[in-house]
Amino acid sequence: FDKKLLGFTLLLLTFSIFHVPAQEILDDITVIDYGYAAKAIGILYAAAVFIAIPSSLLYEKITKRIKPVKLIYFGILVLTLNYLFTPWIGIVPWTILLLLRVAYSPLRSNAISQIINKNTDSSIRATTLSTYSKLKNIPFVLLSGYIGIASEKIGIRNFDAIFFGILLFVTLPQIIGLLKSGFELEKSS
């Protein structure tokens, strides 16, 4: 195995430990904690979908300027910063950060798919994508009970900050190491 590729794979899996809970449970609990009513949550999530669609359509244009690997690095930072400051910011800045993250999410997802597609033999590509999809959900299943208990005990916004502070602490050295190594993850022709 290529050590750089292994390092990048570990970064993706580490990121997923935090991303999947954010997407599956933390967004919903945090939105409610900020005081959004049911109708407002519906409007917010509808706005998020309308923001994400053009973002996904612009992927090709964006990747002409920014390599997919760098989109993933930036996506990790966007997610982290969205939650890291949750205890100290109000509803408007948090909502703006949430919508920024939602706009960025399809770019990151497309970049992950593109990288897997470009760097996986076609005979095992479907299996690789399926395995990645399943692997990234395992930590959520294992952590979901703890997330509920901890967020109830210390408050969801404090939990968000601690959880994503850990993400930053764990992934920043990985990103720096990959950047220093010149890792690009583009298959040579």
Secondary structure in CASP SS format (residue, H / E / C, confidence):
PFRMAT SS
TARGET T0000
AUTHOR 0000-0000-0000
METHOD secondary structure of the structure
MODEL  1
F C 1.00
D C 1.00
K H 1.00
K H 1.00
L H 1.00
L H 1.00
G H 1.00
F H 1.00
T H 1.00
L H 1.00
L H 1.00
L H 1.00
L H 1.00
T H 1.00
F H 1.00
S H 1.00
I H 1.00
F H 1.00
H H 1.00
V H 1.00
P H 1.00
A H 1.00
Q H 1.00
E H 1.00
I H 1.00
L H 1.00
D H 1.00
D H 1.00
I H 1.00
T H 1.00
V H 1.00
I H 1.00
D H 1.00
Y C 1.00
G C 1.00
Y C 1.00
A C 1.00
A H 1.00
K H 1.00
A H 1.00
I H 1.00
G H 1.00
I H 1.00
L H 1.00
Y H 1.00
A H 1.00
A H 1.00
A H 1.00
V H 1.00
F H 1.00
I H 1.00
A H 1.00
I H 1.00
P H 1.00
S H 1.00
S H 1.00
L H 1.00
L C 1.00
Y H 1.00
E H 1.00
K H 1.00
I H 1.00
T H 1.00
K C 1.00
R C 1.00
I C 1.00
K C 1.00
P H 1.00
V H 1.00
K H 1.00
L H 1.00
I H 1.00
Y H 1.00
F H 1.00
G H 1.00
I H 1.00
L H 1.00
V H 1.00
L H 1.00
T H 1.00
L H 1.00
N H 1.00
Y H 1.00
L H 1.00
F C 1.00
T H 1.00
P H 1.00
W H 1.00
I C 1.00
G C 1.00
I H 1.00
V H 1.00
P H 1.00
W H 1.00
T H 1.00
I H 1.00
L H 1.00
L H 1.00
L H 1.00
L H 1.00
R H 1.00
V H 1.00
A H 1.00
Y H 1.00
S H 1.00
P H 1.00
L H 1.00
R H 1.00
S H 1.00
N H 1.00
A H 1.00
I H 1.00
S H 1.00
Q H 1.00
I H 1.00
I H 1.00
N H 1.00
K H 1.00
N C 1.00
T C 1.00
D C 1.00
S C 1.00
S C 1.00
I C 1.00
R H 1.00
A H 1.00
T H 1.00
T H 1.00
L H 1.00
S H 1.00
T H 1.00
Y H 1.00
S H 1.00
K H 1.00
L H 1.00
K C 1.00
N C 1.00
I H 1.00
P H 1.00
F H 1.00
V H 1.00
L H 1.00
L H 1.00
S H 1.00
G H 1.00
Y H 1.00
I H 1.00
G H 1.00
I H 1.00
A H 1.00
S H 1.00
E H 1.00
K H 1.00
I H 1.00
G C 1.00
I H 1.00
R H 1.00
N H 1.00
F H 1.00
D H 1.00
A H 1.00
I H 1.00
F H 1.00
F H 1.00
G H 1.00
I H 1.00
L H 1.00
L H 1.00
F H 1.00
V H 1.00
T H 1.00
L H 1.00
P H 1.00
Q H 1.00
I H 1.00
I H 1.00
G H 1.00
L H 1.00
L H 1.00
K H 1.00
S C 1.00
G C 1.00
F C 1.00
E C 1.00
L C 1.00
E C 1.00
K C 1.00
S C 1.00
S C 1.00
END
